[in-house]
Amino acid sequence: MIRKIDHIGIAVADAAAALKVFRDALGLELVGTEPVPSQKLVSYHLRVGESNLELLVPSDPESVIARFLEKRGPGIHHIALAVEDIAAEVERMKAAGLQPLAEKPSLGAGGKQVLFFHPQTTGGVLLELCQGSDGAEDGRSGPPA
């Protein structure tokens, strides 16, 4: 079952400039910063109610986020949905014709299990399913800053 929007991933080239907007101008609380070596990025988590905005900053020019920025510029990269049972949701979504980008979930920010679905099968939106490693869904994807 999908529980809520966990976070919205926003690709940015400059963390300091993005924090001036989202933290300083909008007043959102920075609740975590975390390197995600498997994705070659650093993520900054800003609380918005029970969800987060996740600023995605490439740490490698060959990363998916770096390529996204090069092709499209800064902006919304994906929407992440928190689920109770990622394996069951993946099977349900596949049965509905949605195409995952990988065979099985992988380890994402905050130790969560994550799996992305191809935008060509989700109405043009890159969707991420995520399940917390401890079973608690608090809207935060990373350790405190």
C-alpha positions in Angstrom: 0.0 0.0 0.0 1.3 3.5 -0.8 1.3 5.5 2.4 2.3 9.0 1.3 4.7 11.1 -0.8 8.0 10.5 0.9 9.9 13.1 -1.0 10.2 15.1 -4.2 13.7 14.9 -5.7 15.0 18.1 -7.2 18.2 18.1 -9.3 20.5 21.0 -8.5 24.0 21.9 -9.6 24.8 24.2 -6.7 23.8 23.1 -3.2 24.6 26.5 -1.6 22.4 28.4 -4.1 19.6 25.9 -3.8 19.7 26.1 0.0 19.5 29.9 -0.2 16.1 29.3 -1.9 14.6 26.3 -0.1 16.1 26.8 3.4 16.7 30.5 3.7 14.0 32.1 1.6 11.3 29.5 2.1 12.2 28.7 5.7 12.3 24.9 5.3 14.3 23.0 7.9 17.4 21.1 6.7 17.0 17.8 8.4 19.7 15.8 6.8 22.6 15.8 4.4 23.9 12.5 3.0 26.3 11.2 0.4 24.8 8.4 -1.7 27.8 6.8 -3.3 25.7 4.2 -5.2 24.0 7.1 -7.1 27.1 9.3 -7.2 25.3 12.2 -5.5 24.8 14.1 -2.2 21.3 14.6 -1.0 20.0 17.4 1.2 16.7 16.7 2.9 14.4 19.6 3.7 11.2 19.0 5.8 7.8 20.0 4.3 5.1 18.7 6.6 5.3 14.9 6.7 7.4 14.8 3.5 10.7 16.2 2.3 12.2 18.0 -0.7 15.4 16.2 -1.6 18.0 18.3 -3.3 20.1 16.1 -5.5 23.6 17.3 -6.2 25.9 15.2 -8.4 29.2 14.2 -6.9 30.5 12.7 -10.2 30.1 14.2 -13.7 29.1 10.8 -15.0 26.2 10.4 -12.5 22.5 10.2 -13.6 21.9 13.5 -11.9 24.8 15.2 -13.7 23.4 13.9 -17.0 19.9 15.1 -16.1 21.2 18.6 -15.3 23.2 18.7 -18.5 20.2 17.7 -20.6 17.3 19.5 -18.8 18.8 21.9 -16.2 17.8 22.1 -12.6 14.3 21.0 -11.6 12.1 18.2 -10.4 13.7 14.8 -11.0 11.4 12.3 -9.4 8.5 11.8 -6.9 9.1 9.2 -4.2 6.2 7.2 -2.7 6.6 5.6 0.7 5.3 2.0 0.8 4.7 -0.6 3.5 5.9 -3.6 1.4 8.1 -2.7 -1.6 8.2 -6.2 -3.0 4.4 -6.4 -3.1 4.0 -2.9 -4.6 6.6 -3.7 -7.3 4.7 -6.8 -8.3 1.4 -4.9 -8.2 2.7 -2.1 -10.4 4.4 -4.5 -12.8 1.1 -6.3 -13.2 -0.5 -3.0 -14.0 2.0 -2.5 -16.9 4.5 -0.2 -15.2 8.2 -0.9 -16.0 10.8 -0.8 -13.2 14.3 0.5 -14.1 16.0 -2.4 -12.2 15.3 -6.0 -11.4 15.0 -5.5 -7.7 15.2 -2.7 -5.1 18.5 -1.2 -4.1 19.8 0.7 -1.1 19.0 4.4 -1.3 19.4 7.4 0.9 18.7 6.8 4.6 19.1 3.1 4.3 15.8 2.8 2.5 15.0 0.1 -0.1 14.2 2.0 -3.4 13.2 1.2 -6.9 12.4 3.6 -9.8 9.8 3.1 -12.5 10.3 4.3 -16.1 8.6 7.6 -16.9 7.4 6.2 -20.3 5.1 3.9 -18.3 4.1 6.3 -15.6 2.7 9.2 -17.5 6.0 11.0 -17.9 7.0 11.1 -14.2 10.0 9.2 -12.8 8.4 7.4 -9.8 10.4 6.0 -6.9 9.1 3.5 -4.4 10.8 3.5 -1.1 10.5 1.5 2.1 12.2 2.5 5.3 14.8 0.1 6.6 13.4 0.3 10.1 9.8 0.2 9.1 9.3 3.8 10.4 8.3 6.4 7.8 9.0 9.8 9.3 9.4 11.7 6.0 13.2 12.0 6.4 15.5 10.1 4.0 18.8 10.8 5.7 20.6 11.2 9.0 20.6 14.6 10.7 22.8 17.3 9.3 
